[in-house]
């Protein structure tokens, strides 16, 4: 009975984390438009951060509860889920995805470099404050580059933001209040989510890392999945590529970097020997299948099969 209750609490609080992040991001976007911040800068900062807020919230909470090893599991698991699950489902449902040349030229190399960086900086079993500072400097540089490069955003997004801009000429107290309330809800729901993870791990006598790299990672990847599904409905499945790639870059550089400023992050041995090398290989595979500027439906199916195999290996089933 306790197992069922804790599992339901985990799902409930994780859902609040995701929904709170959604409200927080929407309010932040409206406030940004009210103060005449460039729509593209909002896109590459607030929106990119918004889809990764669940990972940030649960990771910070993990460090505060002396479970810092969950951070790397959450990051690796989330990035694996983004490529092997979210991208796979998008390619399957969308019957293939066209990949923009700009993403191949600019974003994918940064993603690979970030993954190599996390591989090298965790070999000693700890992710230190200097490692965090380096990661955050790279993330800031990447964000500034995006803002100054005048890269185009989707026309539909431009129309949506133009409409929002008209609606937010008079800001009032509503959006700041929503942002503050959702931020508080995000913090506490993330804390309760980690409590549930720890309790479930104790009940089943398994490591919190396994739950973090699977259930928490998949759950916190739901915003990316939602964005991808919406993109498919709008006939813009290729937007998912930018969303997933940007989210993975932020996960590595930001979700690792921000919590590590509080204190060094512990890196378990199995993460060093299996999970991070697996992520590096999957990232290389991701880049390889985009060389022809398209991810086919069959490639999506292959990615999904690899995800099932990865979860099977994680749980010791294969």
Secondary structure, DSSP 8 states (H G I E B T S, - for coil): -HHHHHHHHHHHHHHHHHHHHHHHHHHHHHHHHHTT--HHHHIIIIIHHHHHHHHHHHHHHHHHTT-THHHHHHHHHHHHHIIIIIHHHHHHHTTSEE--HHIIIIIHHHHHHHHHHHHHHTTTSEE-HHHHHHHHHHHHHHHHHHHHTT----HHHHHHHHHHHHHTSS-TTHHHHHHHHHHHHHHHHHHHHHHHHHHHHHHHT--HHHHIIIIIHHHHTHHHHHHHHHHHHTT-TTHHHHHHHHHHHHIIIIIHHHHHTTS-EE--HHIIIIIHHHHHHHHHHHHHHTTTSEE-HHHHHHHHHHHHHHHHHHTT--
